[in-house]
Amino acid sequence: MKFVFDLDGTICFKGQPISHAILEALVELNSAGIEVIFASARPIRDMLPVIDEALHHYTMIGGNGSLISKNGKVIKSHSFSTNEIEEIKNLIEQYDATYLIDGEWDYAYTGPDNHPILQNLDPAKLAKKVNLESLNPIVKVLILTSKNMGELAEKLSMLNVFVNKHSNENVLDISPRGINKWSALKSLGVKENTYIAFGNDANDITMFENALHTVMIGYHEQLASFAKETISLSGDYEKKIAEKIRALSKEYRLLQI
């Protein structure tokens, strides 16, 4: 049995590291022989600062499936083709868009100096900010601003890429076609109905669709229909999340798939 956790808004909040209460529950899972996998929209570089160093050897899926790290090393990456990047760059120029574009480790950034994304961008200073031309391969594109975001989203959707609209932040998250959290789990040998998934956003849908049991944190309209249960973000919700992890561990412990 495996437990797969999204990070932001699921087990860590407001850009802060995973709380002690949830961290203890995760360590208990591992001690019970249950594998813990982190699966985030963040690149691996930005996942590390919110995960306790003692857990850095755990399997991590970053960039919504574009990157996979195991035992502290990136072992797989899925990047855009040269043609795809050229098409994206042309649209960026056409629509005066600003961006955060990630390679396997370093990044290119042209967004506003006060954009909220900067709170979570390489806080541990593990990477370098570089020019887009020197970034190769490219695994993820985040469009931050544009003179016409709606029209740009339509044009991007016509390309052979996957576009996820984060309506709350009003940004466009672009990944290579066919790459998502479930595709990354499959590449790790994970099979359908053999894991428990915790998530909070549309980019967790593929992960939820193939899980044995699912827990949605907070509420997201697109994700809700795929959730078996929900934990509201009220009261001491981090304690509730830790308790739910322990309860599901006890319930499914005999299913060591």
DRENMARPA-354940 format. One record per residue (C-alpha): residue in three letters; z negated, x, y. Coordinates in steps of 0.25 Angstrom, whole numbers, plus 5000, padded with zeros to 4 digits. Layout:
<rs>
ALAZXY ...
</rs>
This chain:
<rs>
MET500050005000 LYS500350055014 PHE499950005028 VAL500950025039 PHE500550015054 ASP501250005067 LEU500450075078 ASP500550025092 GLY499949885093 THR499649885078 ILE498549995076 CYS498550065089 PHE498549995103 LYS498850035117 GLY499350165113 GLN497950215108 PRO497750275094 ILE497450195082 SER495950155083 HIS494850205075 ALA494650075068 ILE496150055064 LEU496250205060 GLU495050195051 ALA495750075044 LEU497050165042 VAL496250285036 GLU495550185026 LEU496950135022 ASN497350285019 SER496150315012 ALA496350195003 GLY497750244999 ILE498550155008 GLU499650225016 VAL499650205031 ILE500950205038 PHE501150195053 ALA502450135059 SER502650135074 ALA503750125084 ARG503150255090 PRO503750385085 ILE502850475076 ARG502550555089 ASP501850435096 MET501250385083 LEU500350505081 PRO499450495093 VAL498950355090 ILE498750385075 ASP497550475071 GLU497950615068 ALA497250595054 LEU498350495051 HIS499550575056 HIS499950605042 TYR500150455039 THR501550405038 MET502150355051 ILE503350285055 GLY503750305069 GLY504850255079 ASN504950115071 GLY505350185059 SER506150295064 LEU505150405061 ILE504250435049 SER503150535048 LYS502350565036 ASN501250675035 GLY501350705050 LYS502850735049 VAL504150655053 ILE504850635040 LYS505950535044 SER506650495056 HIS507750395059 SER508550415071 PHE509750355079 SER511150405077 THR511850475088 ASN512750355091 GLU511550265092 ILE510850355101 GLU512050365110 GLU512150215111 ILE510750205114 LYS510850305125 ASN512050245131 LEU511350105132 ILE510050175138 GLU510950235149 GLN511750105151 TYR510450025153 ASP509650135160 ALA508550125149 THR507350215148 TYR506850255134 LEU505950325125 ILE506750395114 ASP506150465102 GLY506650575093 GLU505850615080 TRP504750675090 ASP505250695104 TYR505650585114 ALA506450555126 TYR505850465137 THR506450405150 GLY505550285152 PRO504650265164 ASP503550355167 ASN502550235165 HIS503150165153 PRO502050115143 ILE502750185132 LEU502350325138 GLN500850285133 ASN501350305119 LEU502350415121 ASP501950545114 PRO500550535119 ALA500150665111 LYS501350745117 LEU501850775103 ALA503350765107 LYS504350805118 LYS505050715129 VAL506450765128 ASN507850715133 LEU508550615125 GLU509750705123 SER508850805115 LEU508150695107 ASN508750695093 PRO508550625084 ILE508150495091 VAL507350395083 LYS506850285093 VAL507250235106 LEU506450155116 ILE507050095128 LEU506050075139 THR506750025151 SER508149975154 LYS508949905165 ASN509249795155 MET508349805143 GLY508849675137 GLU510349715137 LEU509949855132 ALA509249795120 GLU510449715117 LYS511449835118 LEU510449915109 SER510349805099 MET511849825097 LEU511749965092 ASN511350005078 VAL509950025082 PHE508649935081 VAL508049885094 ASN506649835095 LYS506249765108 HIS504849785112 SER504649665121 ASN503249705125 GLU503649835131 ASN505049795134 VAL505649915127 LEU506749935116 ASP506450015104 ILE507650065097 SER507750125083 PRO508850165073 ARG509350045066 GLY508650015052 ILE507450095056 ASN506150025057 LYS504750035052 TRP505149965038 SER506250065036 ALA505350175039 LEU504350125029 LYS505450105018 SER505850245020 LEU504450285017 GLY504550215004 VAL503750095008 LYS504149965001 GLU504149815005 ASN502749745004 THR502049875001 TYR501349895015 ILE500449825025 ALA501049825040 PHE500349815053 GLY501249805066 ASN501349735079 ASP502849735084 ALA504249695080 ASN504549835075 ASP503549805064 ILE504349695058 THR505149775048 MET503749835043 PHE503149695042 GLU504349635035 ASN504149725023 ALA502649735022 LEU501649675012 HIS500749635023 THR500849635039 VAL499849635050 MET500349605065 ILE499449665076 GLY499549575088 TYR500749485089 HIS502249505089 GLU503149385088 GLN504249465080 LEU503249525070 ALA502349405068 SER503149335058 PHE503049465049 ALA501549475050 LYS500649435039 GLU499449435049 THR499049475063 ILE497949545070 SER497849505085 LEU497649605096 SER496349535100 GLY494849585098 ASP494649705091 TYR496049705084 GLU495949855080 LYS494749825071 LYS495549705066 ILE496749785062 ALA495849885055 GLU495149775047 LYS496449715043 ILE496949855039 ARG495749865030 ALA495849725025 LEU497349735021 SER497049875014 LYS495949805006 GLU496949685002 TYR498149774999 ARG497449894993 LEU497749864979 LEU499249864982 GLN499450014983 ILE500949994983 
</rs>
